[in-house]
Amino acid sequence: MSAVEFRDASVVRGGRLIWREANVTIEPGSINVVLGPNGAGKSTLLETVLGLVPLSDGSVRVFNEPPARGNARVGYLPQSRRDSDLRVTAREYVGLGFDGTRFGWGRDAASKTKAVRDALALAGATVFADRPLYALSGGQRQRVALAHASVFHPALLLLDEPLAALDLAAQGEIVDLINLFRDTTGAAVVVVAHDLNPLAPIVDQVLWIARRQVRSGPLDDVVNEAVLSELYGHAIEIVVTPRGRRVIVGLEEEFAHPHPHPHPHSPTGAHAHAGATSGHVDEETHAHFAEYYEGDA
Amino acid sequence: MSLWFLLSLAFVQHAFYAVSAVAVAAGAVGYFVVLRRQAFAAHAIGHVGFAGAAGAVLLGLAPVIGLLGFCLVAGVLIGLGGATLSDRDAVVGVTLTAALGLGVLFISLYSGYADATYSILFGQILGVTWGDVTLVASVSLVVVAALSLIYRPLLFVSVDPSSAQARGLSERVLSLIFLTLLALTTVVAIQIVGVLLVFSLLVAPAAAAEQLTNRPLRALALSCAIALVSSWLGLFLAVWWGGPVSFWITALASSTYVVARSRDAWRTRQRATRVA
């Protein structure tokens, strides 16, 4: 049974078509990255799985059931949170993930304490578990949020921009954590991201949204200059580092379009590279992004 | 007159019971007011209540009826209109000014001596009857009981609205319930400290408690305790030494906040020097 299955799914929000006829399957135990430019409907995709946004057409099944808010098998880490100003300890916050939806006086203190302790430990957040959220760093908060989203053992974890606003080291730690979480729990993970580079080492399937269409495939189908340039609406180059890692970089305008007086070494535009899955680290390639991973591919 | 004689007087005892009931409810609700950053809503509901009380006086009704009616309507309006934080501020502001305008009108239309409205503004704790005590105590009991039933979901939705929504909680419904509880608490708190000083029980103790602990249930209990002690001491000082009760309660509760803030700042500096 698939974790999520979209069949000819379309979404209209506020009278505007977001994307249409999506046919995507998320397998249990897989790590899926959702890519796309701002406003393409990446978060909307998660929201349809959560039952927060209805489809206008087609169907989506979550563990073979229609999506519904409050599904105990689905964990969610939203992009916008207010943890930077919260005078609440990490442990209390993770505890709310366990029984925060329960009304009334009933308590299940023993199993809650254990679940919270385990989730914090898996997220590597035990050391700062008793500090208030406002006093934590961005990376630490993201660990706590991950523990919060997974403390009730969901079989599907939806993470909206978990790497946003983190420095390179913290991004790497969160990526390792997502991988560890998948390996220990066997849950399916869907990660919305702006940048594929840090997630490339762990991804099983990439979902990309461009021109109101959702497509999916293995990493190699996407790491392709034509696909990526279309995806971002901006010229993209793939470079191979001396250690053999492929890194996606955005080209500056002057290199993205044919120059009136082409310099012998200038790239002549993204489409000239279409189909190529690798290039060279060109001295004249002005990368928008730094090389993300120094490690081996 | 001995202190024991003063404390044995019926009106002092009534005041003691009323103030205790209100302090517990206000301390508990106040924690969520501070956590949810809804101090402005609490402020507005009190002032809207003032307009309601003035209207009731004009119609020859008991002020508390107008107070209750207007506060509840204001709570519901703010709850329905302010889904997002930015909306909320505007909705609260408009509700507040509209109600205050009505209040001015009602007072100008009323030809008698506006004694009742004055006591709404500044509280009249030493004038509470046994009937008032029963009313205040039952309302506080209802508020505390209801709050304890929705405690966890309200905390969840206050701390992390997006994931609480995804987990099946309705932010709108919880916000409406909370604002209703806030309106009820405001009505009873106004009986004690008046509209202008309602913050002394509703915000100051909770704000101080939030500085002292990062664990919600502890902060909530501490907030109730600070509200209780400020109220008891305030009442005691007023009876023993003189001065308005509401002044003393306000002074004590606000000082607690100042002390808590200073302690927090001091500890931060200590930590900074240790690191350096």
Contacts between the chains, C-beta under 8 A, distances in Angstrom:
chain1	res1	chain2	res2	distance
A	50	B	166	4.7
A	52	B	165	6.6
A	52	B	166	6.2
A	69	B	165	7.1
A	69	B	166	6.4
A	69	B	167	7.4
A	69	B	168	4.6
A	70	B	166	7.9
A	70	B	167	5.5
A	70	B	168	2.2
A	70	B	169	7.8
A	74	B	166	7.7
A	76	B	162	7.9
A	76	B	163	5.4
A	76	B	166	4.4
A	76	B	167	7.6
A	77	B	163	7.2
A	78	B	160	7.5
A	78	B	162	3.5
A	78	B	163	5.3
A	78	B	166	7.1
A	79	B	162	7.9
A	80	B	162	6.2
A	81	B	160	5.8
A	81	B	162	6.8
A	81	B	163	7.7
A	82	B	159	7.3
A	82	B	160	7.2
A	82	B	161	7.7
A	83	B	159	8.0
A	83	B	160	7.5
A	86	B	159	6.1
A	87	B	210	5.2
A	87	B	211	7.8
A	87	B	214	5.2
A	87	B	219	7.8
A	88	B	159	6.0
A	88	B	214	5.9
A	88	B	215	7.7
A	88	B	216	6.1
A	89	B	214	4.7
A	89	B	215	6.1
A	92	B	214	7.5
A	92	B	215	5.9
A	92	B	216	5.9
A	93	B	159	6.4
A	93	B	160	7.4
A	96	B	152	7.1
A	96	B	155	6.3
A	96	B	156	4.6
A	96	B	159	6.3
A	96	B	160	7.2
A	97	B	163	7.6
A	99	B	152	6.2
A	100	B	152	5.3
A	100	B	153	6.5
A	100	B	155	6.8
A	100	B	156	3.3
A	100	B	164	6.8
A	100	B	167	7.2
A	100	B	169	7.8
A	101	B	152	7.5
A	101	B	153	6.1
A	101	B	156	6.6
A	101	B	164	7.4
A	101	B	167	5.1
A	101	B	168	5.9
A	101	B	169	5.7
A	102	B	152	5.7
A	102	B	153	7.3
A	103	B	149	5.9
A	103	B	150	6.2
A	103	B	152	7.2
A	103	B	153	5.9
A	104	B	149	5.7
A	105	B	148	6.7
A	105	B	149	7.2
A	131	B	214	7.7
A	132	B	214	4.0
A	148	B	160	7.4
A	148	B	163	7.2
A	149	B	163	6.9
